[in-house]
Amino acid sequence: MFWRAPKLHRLGVLGINRRNADYVMRYNQRKYYPFADDKLRTKSIAIAAGIAVPDLYGVIETQRDIRNLPQIIDGRQGFVIKPACGSGGNGVLVLSRRGETFRRPDGRVVGHEEMAHHTSNVLSGQYSLGGQPDRAMIEYRVRFDAVFEQVAYHGVPDLRIIVFLGYPVMAMVRLPTRASDGKANLHQGAIGVGIDIARGETLRGVGGTEIVDEHPDTLNPISGIKVPGWDAILELAAGTYELTKLGYMGVDIVLDRERGPLILELNARPGLSIQIANHCGLHGRLREVEGLDGAARSAAERAAYAREHFGVPGSEQAPAPPQISG
């Protein structure tokens, strides 16, 4: 049963209209949007700032360039083909080499012709924002940290952290499922699991509009998992504010078992389901950050403030939250 809007407002739940008017439009200057919307640009500024990102193997910019794809992937044991300006996690093709074949996370074989066809669709703008012509990136396939091995179906889990004026205010981990085809995308069927910012520990989760306590495929409990290196991850997320000048954004981070945390991408219009996963509204935390004295603080200081003020003690006993779209 959906909760009425006045009750959502009292609980501090942020709706999409208020998000757009009070935060996205107010704190994100349009000239800085390309830092988040263009993944190639995100990667280049992150590398220039010394921030770890998945390695870029190559870029396909024209239909004629597709003939270079076999050379780019030659000798790679795994790689990802993705649109530079993709929307909603669409158009991401994750492949691993098994002998002489390439396979998706679910085991399906993908030949060179299918890879070329997918790349052509990326260039034509099938997956991009506004359907504009795009470029295809071929990059390192993350080998996810074993900490989430029992609660993920094939694909790579990622962390989504909402950062406001440089302060991490809410976080969750997105876990791939069979329904999401191994992708960490809530709109495609992944589940979102809240993270207590103070402790870096998972809470309950949400799958679609249902509150969940276990992974639907592995049937293992999703709460009580400690995210390794949490303090450093929060500081990494906080530091993206200086990188992009975007006041309100989602920072997506993956944990590689060998390379540690890597910035996957940034989002200038992050969705709102993170509130369901955390059993908590965003608005109160955003208002608290707005009320700060404005003194310059380092990324480490902002992360420390978040741990001190935005923890959720006892949240595992919290009542089921309202249903929110977005």
C-alpha positions as CSV (number, residue, x, y, z in Angstrom):
1,M,0.0,0.0,0.0
2,F,1.4,3.4,-1.0
3,W,1.9,6.0,1.7
4,R,0.2,9.4,1.3
5,A,2.4,12.3,0.2
6,P,2.0,14.3,3.5
7,K,3.3,11.3,5.5
8,L,6.2,10.9,3.1
9,H,7.0,14.6,3.6
10,R,7.0,14.3,7.4
11,L,9.4,11.3,7.1
12,G,11.8,13.4,5.1
13,V,11.4,11.3,2.0
14,L,12.7,13.2,-1.1
15,G,10.5,13.0,-4.1
16,I,11.6,13.4,-7.7
17,N,10.1,16.9,-8.2
18,R,11.8,18.3,-5.1
19,R,15.0,16.5,-6.0
20,N,15.0,18.1,-9.4
21,A,14.0,21.6,-8.3
22,D,15.8,22.0,-5.0
23,Y,18.9,20.0,-5.6
24,V,19.7,18.9,-9.2
25,M,18.8,22.3,-10.8
26,R,20.0,24.4,-7.9
27,Y,23.4,22.8,-7.2
28,N,24.4,21.3,-10.5
29,Q,25.5,23.9,-13.0
30,R,24.8,22.7,-16.5
31,K,28.3,23.3,-17.7
32,Y,29.6,20.6,-15.3
33,Y,27.1,17.9,-16.4
34,P,29.6,16.4,-19.0
35,F,31.9,15.5,-16.1
36,A,29.2,12.9,-15.1
37,D,27.2,12.3,-18.3
38,D,30.3,11.4,-20.5
39,K,32.0,8.4,-19.0
40,L,35.1,9.0,-21.1
41,R,35.4,12.5,-19.6
42,T,34.8,11.2,-16.1
43,K,37.6,8.7,-16.6
44,S,40.0,11.3,-17.9
45,I,39.6,13.8,-15.1
46,A,39.7,11.0,-12.5
47,I,43.0,9.7,-13.9
48,A,44.4,13.3,-14.0
49,A,43.5,13.6,-10.3
50,G,45.1,10.3,-9.4
51,I,41.8,8.5,-8.8
52,A,41.7,4.8,-9.7
53,V,39.2,3.8,-12.4
54,P,38.9,0.6,-14.6
55,D,41.6,0.6,-17.4
56,L,40.4,1.8,-20.8
57,Y,41.5,-0.6,-23.5
58,G,40.2,1.3,-26.5
59,V,37.4,3.5,-27.9
60,I,35.3,2.9,-31.0
61,E,34.1,6.2,-32.5
62,T,32.8,5.4,-36.0
63,Q,31.2,2.5,-37.7
64,R,34.4,2.0,-39.7
65,D,36.4,1.7,-36.5
66,I,34.4,-1.4,-35.5
67,R,36.9,-3.4,-37.6
68,N,39.5,-2.6,-34.9
69,L,37.5,-4.4,-32.2
70,P,39.3,-7.8,-32.5
71,Q,42.7,-6.1,-32.1
72,I,41.5,-4.2,-29.0
73,I,40.3,-7.3,-27.3
74,D,43.1,-9.6,-28.5
75,G,44.6,-11.4,-25.5
76,R,42.1,-10.0,-23.0
77,Q,40.6,-12.5,-20.5
78,G,37.7,-10.2,-19.9
79,F,36.4,-6.8,-20.9
80,V,33.3,-4.6,-21.0
81,I,31.8,-2.8,-24.0
82,K,29.7,0.2,-22.9
83,P,28.4,3.5,-24.2
84,A,30.3,6.6,-23.2
85,C,27.0,8.4,-22.6
86,G,24.8,5.6,-21.7
87,S,21.6,6.0,-19.7
88,G,20.1,3.8,-17.0
89,G,22.9,1.2,-17.2
90,N,21.7,0.1,-20.7
91,G,24.1,-1.1,-23.4
92,V,26.7,-2.6,-21.1
93,L,28.0,-5.9,-22.4
94,V,30.2,-7.8,-20.0
95,L,32.3,-10.6,-21.4
96,S,34.8,-13.2,-20.2
97,R,37.0,-15.4,-22.3
98,R,36.6,-19.1,-21.9
99,G,38.9,-21.0,-24.2
100,E,38.2,-19.8,-27.7
101,T,34.8,-18.2,-26.9
102,F,33.5,-15.2,-25.1
103,R,30.6,-15.5,-22.7
104,R,28.2,-13.2,-20.8
105,P,27.8,-13.6,-17.0
106,D,24.9,-16.1,-17.5
107,G,27.1,-18.3,-19.7
108,R,25.7,-17.4,-23.1
109,V,28.3,-17.4,-25.9
110,V,28.8,-14.1,-27.8
111,G,30.6,-14.2,-31.1
112,H,32.6,-11.5,-32.9
113,E,29.6,-10.7,-35.1
114,E,27.3,-10.1,-32.2
115,M,29.9,-7.9,-30.5
116,A,30.2,-5.9,-33.6
117,H,26.5,-5.5,-33.9
118,H,26.2,-4.4,-30.2
119,T,29.0,-1.9,-30.8
120,S,27.2,-0.5,-33.8
121,N,24.0,-0.1,-31.8
122,V,26.0,1.9,-29.2
123,L,27.4,4.2,-31.9
124,S,24.0,4.8,-33.3
125,G,22.8,6.1,-29.9
126,Q,20.5,3.3,-29.0
127,Y,21.6,3.5,-25.3
128,S,22.6,7.1,-25.0
129,L,21.0,10.1,-23.3
130,G,18.5,11.5,-25.8
131,G,19.4,9.0,-28.4
132,Q,22.4,11.0,-29.6
133,P,25.3,9.3,-31.5
134,D,27.7,7.9,-29.0
135,R,31.1,6.2,-28.7
136,A,31.8,2.7,-27.4
137,M,34.3,2.2,-24.6
138,I,36.1,-1.1,-24.2
139,E,37.5,-1.4,-20.6
140,Y,38.7,-3.7,-17.9
141,R,36.2,-6.1,-16.5
142,V,36.1,-5.8,-12.7
143,R,36.7,-8.9,-10.7
144,F,34.6,-8.2,-7.7
145,D,35.8,-8.5,-4.1
146,A,34.9,-11.8,-2.4
147,V,33.0,-9.9,0.3
148,F,29.9,-10.0,-1.8
149,E,30.4,-13.4,-3.4
150,Q,27.6,-15.1,-1.5
151,V,25.0,-12.4,-2.3
152,A,25.5,-11.6,-6.0
153,Y,24.4,-13.5,-9.1
154,H,27.3,-13.7,-11.6
155,G,27.8,-9.9,-12.2
156,V,29.7,-7.2,-10.3
157,P,28.0,-5.5,-7.4
158,D,28.6,-1.8,-7.0
159,L,28.3,0.9,-4.3
160,R,26.1,3.9,-4.9
161,I,26.9,6.9,-2.6
162,I,24.9,10.1,-2.7
163,V,27.3,13.1,-2.3
164,F,25.9,16.5,-1.5
165,L,28.2,19.5,-1.4
166,G,31.0,17.1,-0.9
167,Y,29.4,15.2,2.0
168,P,28.4,11.5,1.6
169,V,24.8,11.5,2.9
170,M,23.5,8.0,2.0
171,A,24.9,4.8,0.5
172,M,23.8,1.4,-0.7
173,V,25.2,-1.7,-2.5
174,R,23.5,-2.9,-5.7
175,L,23.5,-6.7,-6.1
176,P,23.1,-8.4,-9.4
177,T,20.4,-11.0,-9.8
178,R,19.3,-13.6,-12.3
179,A,16.5,-11.2,-13.2
180,S,18.9,-8.3,-13.9
181,D,21.1,-10.6,-16.1
182,G,24.0,-10.1,-13.8
183,K,23.9,-6.3,-13.9
184,A,23.9,-4.1,-10.8
185,N,20.9,-2.0,-12.1
186,L,17.8,-1.7,-9.9
187,H,15.6,-0.9,-12.9
188,Q,16.6,-4.2,-14.5
189,G,16.0,-6.3,-11.4
190,A,19.0,-6.0,-9.2
191,I,18.4,-5.5,-5.4
192,G,19.5,-2.4,-3.5
193,V,20.8,-2.9,0.1
194,G,21.3,0.0,2.4
195,I,24.6,0.7,4.1
196,D,25.0,2.3,7.5
197,I,27.4,5.1,6.7
198,A,28.8,5.1,10.3
199,R,29.8,1.4,10.2
200,G,30.0,0.5,6.6
201,E,27.7,-2.4,7.2
202,T,24.8,-3.6,5.1
203,L,21.2,-3.3,6.3
204,R,18.0,-4.7,4.7
205,G,17.3,-4.3,1.0
206,V,14.7,-3.7,-1.6
207,G,13.9,-5.6,-4.8
208,G,11.4,-3.9,-6.9
209,T,8.8,-2.7,-4.4
210,E,9.5,-5.5,-1.9
211,I,11.6,-5.3,1.3
212,V,14.1,-8.3,1.2
213,D,16.3,-9.9,3.8
214,E,18.1,-12.4,1.5
215,H,19.3,-12.5,-2.0
216,P,16.6,-14.0,-4.3
217,D,19.0,-16.3,-6.1
218,T,21.6,-17.3,-3.6
219,L,19.1,-17.2,-0.6
220,N,21.9,-15.9,1.6
221,P,21.2,-13.0,4.1
222,I,22.2,-9.6,2.8
223,S,22.5,-7.7,6.1
224,G,25.5,-7.5,8.4
225,I,28.2,-7.5,5.7
226,K,31.1,-5.2,6.5
227,V,32.4,-3.3,3.4
228,P,36.2,-3.5,3.5
229,G,38.0,-0.2,3.5
230,W,34.8,1.8,4.2
231,D,36.5,4.9,5.5
232,A,38.7,5.2,2.4
233,I,35.7,4.6,0.2
234,L,33.7,7.4,1.8
235,E,36.7,9.7,1.4
236,L,37.0,8.7,-2.2
237,A,33.4,9.5,-2.8
238,A,33.6,12.9,-1.0
239,G,36.6,13.9,-3.2
240,T,34.6,13.7,-6.4
241,Y,33.0,17.1,-5.4
242,E,36.3,18.9,-6.1
243,L,36.7,16.7,-9.3
244,T,33.4,17.6,-10.9
245,K,32.0,20.7,-9.1
246,L,28.6,19.0,-9.0
247,G,26.8,19.7,-5.8
248,Y,24.4,16.8,-5.9
249,M,25.4,13.5,-7.5
250,G,25.6,9.7,-7.2
251,V,29.0,8.2,-7.1
252,D,29.3,4.6,-8.3
253,I,32.2,2.6,-6.9
254,V,33.2,-1.1,-7.5
255,L,35.5,-3.1,-5.3
256,D,38.0,-5.1,-7.3
257,R,39.6,-8.0,-5.5
258,E,43.1,-6.9,-6.7
259,R,42.9,-3.2,-7.3
260,G,40.6,-2.1,-4.5
261,P,37.9,0.6,-4.9
262,L,37.5,2.0,-8.4
263,I,35.3,4.8,-9.5
264,L,33.0,3.3,-12.1
265,E,30.9,6.4,-13.0
266,L,29.1,9.5,-11.7
267,N,25.4,10.4,-12.0
268,A,24.1,14.0,-11.9
269,R,20.5,12.8,-11.4
270,P,20.7,9.8,-9.1
271,G,17.6,7.9,-8.4
272,L,15.7,7.8,-5.1
273,S,15.2,4.1,-4.4
274,I,18.3,4.4,-2.1
275,Q,15.9,5.8,0.5
276,I,13.9,2.5,0.5
277,A,17.1,0.5,0.9
278,N,18.1,2.6,3.9
279,H,14.7,2.8,5.5
280,C,15.3,6.6,5.7
281,G,14.5,9.8,3.8
282,L,17.2,11.9,2.2
283,H,15.7,15.3,2.9
284,G,16.7,15.7,6.5
285,R,20.4,14.9,5.8
286,L,20.5,17.3,2.8
287,R,19.0,20.0,5.0
288,E,21.6,19.4,7.7
289,V,24.4,19.8,5.2
290,E,22.8,23.0,3.8
291,G,22.8,24.3,7.4
292,L,26.5,23.9,8.0
293,D,28.7,26.9,8.4
294,G,30.2,26.7,4.9
295,A,33.8,26.4,6.2
296,A,36.2,24.7,3.8
297,R,36.7,21.1,4.8
298,S,38.8,18.4,3.2
299,A,37.3,15.2,1.7
300,A,38.5,13.3,4.8
301,E,36.8,15.8,7.1
302,R,33.6,15.6,5.2
303,A,33.7,11.8,5.3
304,A,34.3,11.9,9.0
305,Y,31.3,14.2,9.5
306,A,29.1,11.8,7.5
307,R,30.2,8.9,9.7
308,E,29.5,10.8,12.9
309,H,26.1,12.3,11.9
310,F,24.5,10.0,9.3
311,G,24.8,6.6,10.9
312,V,21.7,4.5,11.5
313,P,22.0,2.7,14.8
314,G,19.3,0.1,15.3
315,S,18.2,0.4,11.7
316,E,18.0,-3.3,11.3
317,Q,14.8,-3.1,13.5
318,A,13.4,-0.2,11.5
319,P,9.9,-0.6,10.1
320,A,9.3,-1.2,6.4
321,P,9.7,2.1,4.5
322,P,7.4,3.7,2.0
323,Q,7.4,2.7,-1.6
324,I,9.0,5.3,-3.9
325,S,9.5,5.2,-7.6
326,G,12.8,6.3,-9.2
